[in-house]
């Protein structure tokens, strides 16, 4: 038996907080591709999951007063967590992996040991720069303006004993893979990888840590935990049963046909991942596809920036299929795309309500009005009027396939909507309401309506990967049997039986009043946001205990332009990323004398803007009367040996 298999993966998402529509973008794309391949008759393995280890998770769990496992369990399995979101978005993944799964831990430890035994992993000492948010080490030359080149946040000095993977050993082979094959797409990403990372000199990769414990222990040196990328990247083979007894699918599905990843992690998937596989002497995936970001107001969506879009709210208002369609129709998959509510509502009104919804509604309504539930068998074709529409419908599947095979989802959808648009024009050209006036024209009227139903049938087949629930409703309305809804049938004209039972159903996509909806959506967004608490006039000790005071190291301090009072502090508060706080003490201190000092900060004060900059907390100070009678503001400072992030009580 000749099995056709297809293996597609998303990144495993980092559950430091609830996921948002930016994460859903990649997963919906992978789901559409998986459904498309199933439609073609492939046996599909579709993998997604969560990357649950690391220092940031450990710190977030500590701040929340729970264990790291409890923290990630809540994000993954809790209400409106990752699993709930994928269920909401109708994601048809075959498998879901968590890096805390026992079988994954088993595989990672075996892989790490094999690489160590064969000399591809060795013990050394890491000295350099570290970004906690990205969990990435950097050299001085890789920093951009002294900050992390991926997220733009401040980095810190790091030095610790660590194991290293001999990434440099595989630099030439990886370079050849990128330059001389189509392993990485879009092609524009290749030059970035080669010029920025390989040609300047590919350094060996730190693959263990000792400064935190939330990770997979190195089996032969348990004070070390396996560092993120060996843990995370190997999920793609471990989920198939590599080096574990949980599954037995490796031989059937590896190598993967495509890894869908966001462009910010292309480096890890196109350089580190193939090098690891080369070291393990395993086949390489067929392709890594680095898609663009979903932007809001020109910036990448991020919880830390507070600029995320809630997919639950949008799905509840417009339906999941409308949201899925918009995400893959509005922008090319390989480039960044700006999300806006106006654009979403515009697509719903134009494509889904006016074009698709209108075609289905008008056609089924006219069949019911003029003939009852079924069309008559006697029909009259007019080649001059029908030929163009029929030819377009016959050729649609091949045109659509050509786009889908290159992950050009927006173009594949555009091909379908060309036929839908032509069918709506066909209604106006043939004027069924005029044909219905004469009994002699009834055979011609029947053929016009049949042609429209066939266009609807073929369009719905090809839209199924994107809007599965909507297309199921369409098939029911036009009476299409399962055998007329297959991939093969999408290339054939005339498969809908003339006596198929037609039933006008609900309006698939009601038109939306843009101005009214934007106002209601704004109100709904505000209502869904957590309410701000108003401080009482008098507080109790319980109220006071809510205030979080921590020790903070001053990493940097500078004067705020156009302000005589404000200083801008960059502080290490023991959190995942440095914190910015503004304080009006420039009258009493110069910035350079504060760098390196240990101060006290309130870190759960609501952020506020001053001089256009956001201050995330408050520094604690006191007023002291000077000998000359004047008053001076003094920052509360501690011994410089006190570590950052200690809570005060």
RANORLIN-V901701 format. One record per residue. N is the residue number from 1. RES is the residue in one small letter. OMEGA is omega in whole degrees, -180 to 180 (none if undefined). Layout:
n:N res:RES omega:OMEGA
n:N res:RES omega:OMEGA
This chain:
n:1 res:x omega:-179
n:2 res:x omega:-178
n:3 res:x omega:173
n:4 res:x omega:-179
n:5 res:x omega:179
n:6 res:x omega:-178
n:7 res:x omega:-179
n:8 res:x omega:-180
n:9 res:x omega:165
n:10 res:x omega:167
n:11 res:x omega:168
n:12 res:x omega:-168
n:13 res:x omega:-176
n:14 res:x omega:-172
n:15 res:x omega:176
n:16 res:x omega:177
n:17 res:x omega:179
n:18 res:x omega:179
n:19 res:x omega:-180
n:20 res:x omega:-173
n:21 res:x omega:176
n:22 res:x omega:175
n:23 res:x omega:-179
n:24 res:x omega:-179
n:25 res:x omega:-179
n:26 res:x omega:-175
n:27 res:x omega:176
n:28 res:x omega:178
n:29 res:x omega:178
n:30 res:x omega:179
n:31 res:x omega:179
n:32 res:x omega:179
n:33 res:x omega:179
n:34 res:x omega:179
n:35 res:x omega:178
n:36 res:x omega:-179
n:37 res:x omega:175
n:38 res:x omega:178
n:39 res:x omega:179
n:40 res:x omega:178
n:41 res:x omega:179
n:42 res:x omega:168
n:43 res:x omega:-169
n:44 res:x omega:167
n:45 res:x omega:-178
n:46 res:x omega:-174
n:47 res:x omega:168
n:48 res:x omega:-179
n:49 res:x omega:-176
n:50 res:x omega:180
n:51 res:x omega:-160
n:52 res:x omega:-179
n:53 res:x omega:172
n:54 res:x omega:-175
n:55 res:x omega:-178
n:56 res:x omega:177
n:57 res:x omega:180
n:58 res:x omega:-179
n:59 res:x omega:180
n:60 res:x omega:179
n:61 res:x omega:179
n:62 res:x omega:180
n:63 res:x omega:-179
n:64 res:x omega:179
n:65 res:x omega:179
n:66 res:x omega:175
n:67 res:x omega:177
n:68 res:x omega:179
n:69 res:x omega:177
n:70 res:x omega:-179
n:71 res:x omega:-177
n:72 res:x omega:177
n:73 res:x omega:180
n:74 res:x omega:-180
n:75 res:x omega:-175
n:76 res:x omega:-172
n:77 res:x omega:-177
n:78 res:x omega:179
n:79 res:x omega:-178
n:80 res:x omega:176
n:81 res:x omega:-176
n:82 res:x omega:-178
n:83 res:x omega:177
n:84 res:x omega:-179
n:85 res:x omega:180
n:86 res:x omega:176
n:87 res:x omega:178
n:88 res:x omega:-175
n:89 res:x omega:176
n:90 res:x omega:-180
n:91 res:x omega:-173
n:92 res:x omega:-178
n:93 res:x omega:178
n:94 res:x omega:-172
n:95 res:x omega:178
n:96 res:x omega:-178
n:97 res:x omega:171
n:98 res:x omega:-177
n:99 res:x omega:172
n:100 res:x omega:178
n:101 res:x omega:-177
n:102 res:x omega:-176
n:103 res:x omega:177
n:104 res:x omega:178
n:105 res:x omega:179
n:106 res:x omega:-178
n:107 res:x omega:-178
n:108 res:x omega:-180
n:109 res:x omega:178
n:110 res:x omega:179
n:111 res:x omega:-180
n:112 res:x omega:-179
n:113 res:x omega:179
n:114 res:x omega:-179
n:115 res:x omega:178
n:116 res:x omega:-177
n:117 res:x omega:-178
n:118 res:x omega:175
n:119 res:x omega:179
n:120 res:x omega:172
n:121 res:x omega:-180
n:122 res:x omega:-180
n:123 res:x omega:178
n:124 res:x omega:178
n:125 res:x omega:177
n:126 res:x omega:173
n:127 res:x omega:-179
n:128 res:x omega:-178
n:129 res:x omega:-176
n:130 res:x omega:175
n:131 res:x omega:-178
n:132 res:x omega:-177
n:133 res:x omega:-179
n:134 res:x omega:-174
n:135 res:x omega:-176
n:136 res:x omega:174
n:137 res:x omega:-179
n:138 res:x omega:170
n:139 res:x omega:179
n:140 res:x omega:-177
n:141 res:x omega:-179
n:142 res:x omega:-180
n:143 res:x omega:176
n:144 res:x omega:-175
n:145 res:x omega:178
n:146 res:x omega:-176
n:147 res:x omega:-179
n:148 res:x omega:-179
n:149 res:x omega:-180
n:150 res:x omega:-173
n:151 res:x omega:178
n:152 res:x omega:-179
n:153 res:x omega:179
n:154 res:x omega:175
n:155 res:x omega:179
n:156 res:x omega:175
n:157 res:x omega:180
n:158 res:x omega:176
n:159 res:x omega:178
n:160 res:x omega:174
n:161 res:x omega:-177
n:162 res:x omega:169
n:163 res:x omega:-178
n:164 res:x omega:173
n:165 res:x omega:-177
n:166 res:x omega:-180
n:167 res:x omega:-178
n:168 res:x omega:-179
n:169 res:x omega:-174
n:170 res:x omega:-175
n:171 res:x omega:-177
n:172 res:x omega:-180
n:173 res:x omega:179
n:174 res:x omega:179
n:175 res:x omega:178
n:176 res:x omega:178
n:177 res:x omega:-177
n:178 res:x omega:-172
n:179 res:x omega:-169
n:180 res:x omega:175
n:181 res:x omega:176
n:182 res:x omega:180
n:183 res:x omega:-178
n:184 res:x omega:175
n:185 res:x omega:-6
n:186 res:x omega:-175
n:187 res:x omega:-179
n:188 res:x omega:-178
n:189 res:x omega:-176
n:190 res:x omega:-179
n:191 res:x omega:179
n:192 res:x omega:-179
n:193 res:x omega:-176
n:194 res:x omega:-174
n:195 res:x omega:-174
n:196 res:x omega:-172
n:197 res:x omega:-175
n:198 res:x omega:-176
n:199 res:x omega:176
n:200 res:x omega:-180
n:201 res:x omega:-177
n:202 res:x omega:-177
n:203 res:x omega:177
n:204 res:x omega:-169
n:205 res:x omega:175
n:206 res:x omega:-175
n:207 res:x omega:172
n:208 res:x omega:179
n:209 res:x omega:174
n:210 res:x omega:-175
n:211 res:x omega:172
n:212 res:x omega:-173
n:213 res:x omega:-176
n:214 res:x omega:180
n:215 res:x omega:180
n:216 res:x omega:-179
n:217 res:x omega:171
n:218 res:x omega:-169
n:219 res:x omega:-176
n:220 res:x omega:180
n:221 res:x omega:-166
n:222 res:x omega:174
n:223 res:x omega:175
n:224 res:x omega:168
n:225 res:x omega:-179
n:226 res:x omega:-176
n:227 res:x omega:-159
n:228 res:x omega:-167
n:229 res:x omega:174
n:230 res:x omega:176
n:231 res:x omega:-171
n:232 res:x omega:-172
n:233 res:x omega:-177
n:234 res:x omega:178
n:235 res:x omega:-175
n:236 res:x omega:176
n:237 res:x omega:-180
n:238 res:x omega:180
n:239 res:x omega:177
n:240 res:x omega:179
n:241 res:x omega:179
n:242 res:x omega:179
n:243 res:x omega:172
n:244 res:x omega:-177
n:245 res:x omega:-177
n:246 res:x omega:-178
n:247 res:x omega:-179
n:248 res:x omega:-175
n:249 res:x omega:-174
n:250 res:x omega:-177
n:251 res:x omega:-178
n:252 res:x omega:-169
n:253 res:x omega:179
n:254 res:x omega:9
n:255 res:x omega:178
n:256 res:x omega:175
n:257 res:x omega:180
n:258 res:x omega:167
n:259 res:x omega:170
n:260 res:x omega:179
n:261 res:x omega:173
n:262 res:x omega:-173
n:263 res:x omega:-179
n:264 res:x omega:178
n:265 res:x omega:176
n:266 res:x omega:-178
n:267 res:x omega:-177
n:268 res:x omega:-176
n:269 res:x omega:-177
n:270 res:x omega:179
n:271 res:x omega:-176
n:272 res:x omega:-176
n:273 res:x omega:178
n:274 res:x omega:178
n:275 res:x omega:177
n:276 res:x omega:-180
n:277 res:x omega:176
n:278 res:x omega:179
n:279 res:x omega:180
n:280 res:x omega:-178
n:281 res:x omega:179
n:282 res:x omega:178
n:283 res:x omega:179
n:284 res:x omega:174
n:285 res:x omega:-179
n:286 res:x omega:-174
n:287 res:x omega:166
n:288 res:x omega:-180
n:289 res:x omega:-178
n:290 res:x omega:-178
n:291 res:x omega:179
n:292 res:x omega:-180
n:293 res:x omega:168
n:294 res:x omega:-174
n:295 res:x omega:174
n:296 res:x omega:-176
n:297 res:x omega:175
n:298 res:x omega:-178
n:299 res:x omega:178
n:300 res:x omega:178
n:301 res:x omega:-177
n:302 res:x omega:176
n:303 res:x omega:-177
n:304 res:x omega:178
n:305 res:x omega:-180
n:306 res:x omega:-176
n:307 res:x omega:-178
n:308 res:x omega:179
n:309 res:x omega:-176
n:310 res:x omega:-180
n:311 res:x omega:178
n:312 res:x omega:-178
n:313 res:x omega:-179
n:314 res:x omega:-179
n:315 res:x omega:179
n:316 res:x omega:-177
n:317 res:x omega:-171
n:318 res:x omega:-177
n:319 res:x omega:-177
n:320 res:x omega:-177
n:321 res:x omega:178
n:322 res:x omega:179
n:323 res:x omega:177
n:324 res:x omega:-179
n:325 res:x omega:-178
n:326 res:x omega:-176
n:327 res:x omega:-175
n:328 res:x omega:179
n:329 res:x omega:-169
n:330 res:x omega:-176
n:331 res:x omega:174
n:332 res:x omega:-173
n:333 res:x omega:-176
n:334 res:x omega:-178
n:335 res:x omega:175
n:336 res:x omega:177
n:337 res:x omega:-180
n:338 res:x omega:177
n:339 res:x omega:171
n:340 res:x omega:177
n:341 res:x omega:179
n:342 res:x omega:-179
n:343 res:x omega:179
n:344 res:x omega:-179
n:345 res:x omega:178
n:346 res:x omega:178
n:347 res:x omega:180
n:348 res:x omega:-178
n:349 res:x omega:-173
n:350 res:x omega:-174
n:351 res:x omega:-170
n:352 res:x omega:180
n:353 res:x omega:-175
n:354 res:x omega:-172
n:355 res:x omega:-176
n:356 res:x omega:-177
n:357 res:x omega:-179
n:358 res:x omega:180
n:359 res:x omega:-179
n:360 res:x omega:-177
n:361 res:x omega:-179
n:362 res:x omega:-176
n:363 res:x omega:-179
n:364 res:x omega:179
n:365 res:x omega:-179
n:366 res:x omega:176
n:367 res:x omega:180
n:368 res:x omega:-177
n:369 res:x omega:-172
n:370 res:x omega:-175
n:371 res:x omega:-174
n:372 res:x omega:-172
n:373 res:x omega:-177
n:374 res:x omega:175
n:375 res:x omega:176
n:376 res:x omega:178
n:377 res:x omega:-179
n:378 res:x omega:-178
n:379 res:x omega:-176
n:380 res:x omega:179
n:381 res:x omega:174
n:382 res:x omega:-176
n:383 res:x omega:-178
n:384 res:x omega:-178
n:385 res:x omega:-174
n:386 res:x omega:-170
n:387 res:x omega:-177
n:388 res:x omega:-180
n:389 res:x omega:-179
n:390 res:x omega:180
n:391 res:x omega:179
n:392 res:x omega:-180
n:393 res:x omega:180
n:394 res:x omega:-177
n:395 res:x omega:-173
n:396 res:x omega:-174
n:397 res:x omega:-179
n:398 res:x omega:179
n:399 res:x omega:178
n:400 res:x omega:-179
n:401 res:x omega:179
n:402 res:x omega:178
n:403 res:x omega:-177
n:404 res:x omega:-180
n:405 res:x omega:177
n:406 res:x omega:177
n:407 res:x omega:177
n:408 res:x omega:-174
n:409 res:x omega:-178
n:410 res:x omega:179
n:411 res:x omega:176
n:412 res:x omega:177
n:413 res:x omega:179
n:414 res:x omega:179
n:415 res:x omega:180
n:416 res:x omega:-177
n:417 res:x omega:170
n:418 res:x omega:178
n:419 res:x omega:180
n:420 res:x omega:178
n:421 res:x omega:179
n:422 res:x omega:179
n:423 res:x omega:177
n:424 res:x omega:177
n:425 res:x omega:179
n:426 res:x omega:177
n:427 res:x omega:-179
n:428 res:x omega:179
n:429 res:x omega:-174
n:430 res:x omega:174
n:431 res:x omega:-179
n:432 res:x omega:-179
n:433 res:x omega:175
n:434 res:x omega:178
n:435 res:x omega:-176
n:436 res:x omega:-178
n:437 res:x omega:-176
n:438 res:x omega:-180
n:439 res:x omega:-178
n:440 res:x omega:-178
n:441 res:x omega:-177
n:442 res:x omega:175
n:443 res:x omega:178
n:444 res:x omega:178
n:445 res:x omega:-180
n:446 res:x omega:-179
n:447 res:x omega:178
n:448 res:x omega:-179
n:449 res:x omega:177
n:450 res:x omega:179
n:451 res:x omega:178
n:452 res:x omega:178
n:453 res:x omega:178
n:454 res:x omega:176
n:455 res:x omega:178
n:456 res:x omega:-179
n:457 res:x omega:-177
n:458 res:x omega:179
n:459 res:x omega:-178
n:460 res:x omega:177
n:461 res:x omega:-175
n:462 res:x omega:175
n:463 res:x omega:-176
n:464 res:x omega:178
n:465 res:x omega:-177
n:466 res:x omega:-176
n:467 res:x omega:-173
n:468 res:x omega:-178
n:469 res:x omega:180
n:470 res:x omega:-177
n:471 res:x omega:175
n:472 res:x omega:177
n:473 res:x omega:180
n:474 res:x omega:179
n:475 res:x omega:179
n:476 res:x omega:-178
n:477 res:x omega:-177
n:478 res:x omega:176
n:479 res:x omega:-178
n:480 res:x omega:177
n:481 res:x omega:-178
n:482 res:x omega:-178
n:483 res:x omega:177
n:484 res:x omega:-177
n:485 res:x omega:-177
n:486 res:x omega:177
n:487 res:x omega:-180
n:488 res:x omega:-177
n:489 res:x omega:180
n:490 res:x omega:179
n:491 res:x omega:-177
n:492 res:x omega:180
n:493 res:x omega:173
n:494 res:x omega:-179
n:495 res:x omega:178
n:496 res:x omega:-180
n:497 res:x omega:179
n:498 res:x omega:-178
n:499 res:x omega:178
n:500 res:x omega:-178
n:501 res:x omega:-178
n:502 res:x omega:180
n:503 res:x omega:177
n:504 res:x omega:-178
n:505 res:x omega:180
n:506 res:x omega:175
n:507 res:x omega:-173
n:508 res:x omega:-177
n:509 res:x omega:178
n:510 res:x omega:179
n:511 res:x omega:-174
n:512 res:x omega:173
n:513 res:x omega:-171
n:514 res:x omega:-175
n:515 res:x omega:180
n:516 res:x omega:-177
n:517 res:x omega:-180
n:518 res:x omega:178
n:519 res:x omega:-180
n:520 res:x omega:180
n:521 res:x omega:177
n:522 res:x omega:179
n:523 res:x omega:180
n:524 res:x omega:178
n:525 res:x omega:178
n:526 res:x omega:-179
n:527 res:x omega:-179
n:528 res:x omega:-179
n:529 res:x omega:178
n:530 res:x omega:-179
n:531 res:x omega:177
n:532 res:x omega:180
n:533 res:x omega:177
n:534 res:x omega:-178
n:535 res:x omega:178
n:536 res:x omega:180
n:537 res:x omega:176
n:538 res:x omega:-179
n:539 res:x omega:177
n:540 res:x omega:178
n:541 res:x omega:177
n:542 res:x omega:177
n:543 res:x omega:-177
n:544 res:x omega:-178
n:545 res:x omega:178
n:546 res:x omega:-178
n:547 res:x omega:-177
n:548 res:x omega:175
n:549 res:x omega:179
n:550 res:x omega:173
n:551 res:x omega:-176
n:552 res:x omega:175
n:553 res:x omega:179
n:554 res:x omega:179
n:555 res:x omega:180
n:556 res:x omega:178
n:557 res:x omega:180
n:558 res:x omega:178
n:559 res:x omega:176
n:560 res:x omega:-179
n:561 res:x omega:178
n:562 res:x omega:176
n:563 res:x omega:178
n:564 res:x omega:-173
n:565 res:x omega:-166
n:566 res:x omega:167
n:567 res:x omega:-179
n:568 res:x omega:-178
n:569 res:x omega:167
n:570 res:x omega:-169
n:571 res:x omega:167
n:572 res:x omega:-180
n:573 res:x omega:-178
n:574 res:x omega:-178
n:575 res:x omega:-178
n:576 res:x omega:-178
n:577 res:x omega:176
n:578 res:x omega:-177
n:579 res:x omega:177
n:580 res:x omega:176
n:581 res:x omega:176
n:582 res:x omega:-179
n:583 res:x omega:-176
n:584 res:x omega:-175
n:585 res:x omega:-179
n:586 res:x omega:179
n:587 res:x omega:-173
n:588 res:x omega:-178
n:589 res:x omega:169
n:590 res:x omega:-173
n:591 res:x omega:-173
n:592 res:x omega:-179
n:593 res:x omega:-178
n:594 res:x omega:-179
n:595 res:x omega:-179
n:596 res:x omega:-179
n:597 res:x omega:176
n:598 res:x omega:-177
n:599 res:x omega:179
n:600 res:x omega:-178
n:601 res:x omega:168
n:602 res:x omega:-171
n:603 res:x omega:177
n:604 res:x omega:172
n:605 res:x omega:-179
n:606 res:x omega:180
n:607 res:x omega:174
n:608 res:x omega:-178
n:609 res:x omega:175
n:610 res:x omega:-179
n:611 res:x omega:178
n:612 res:x omega:-180
n:613 res:x omega:-179
n:614 res:x omega:176
n:615 res:x omega:-175
n:616 res:x omega:179
n:617 res:x omega:-177
n:618 res:x omega:174
n:619 res:x omega:-176
n:620 res:x omega:-179
n:621 res:x omega:180
n:622 res:x omega:178
n:623 res:x omega:178
n:624 res:x omega:178
n:625 res:x omega:-180
n:626 res:x omega:-179
n:627 res:x omega:-179
n:628 res:x omega:178
n:629 res:x omega:179
n:630 res:x omega:178
n:631 res:x omega:180
n:632 res:x omega:178
n:633 res:x omega:-179
n:634 res:x omega:171
n:635 res:x omega:174
n:636 res:x omega:-178
n:637 res:x omega:-180
n:638 res:x omega:176
n:639 res:x omega:-175
n:640 res:x omega:179
n:641 res:x omega:180
n:642 res:x omega:-179
n:643 res:x omega:176
n:644 res:x omega:173
n:645 res:x omega:178
n:646 res:x omega:177
n:647 res:x omega:179
n:648 res:x omega:178
n:649 res:x omega:none
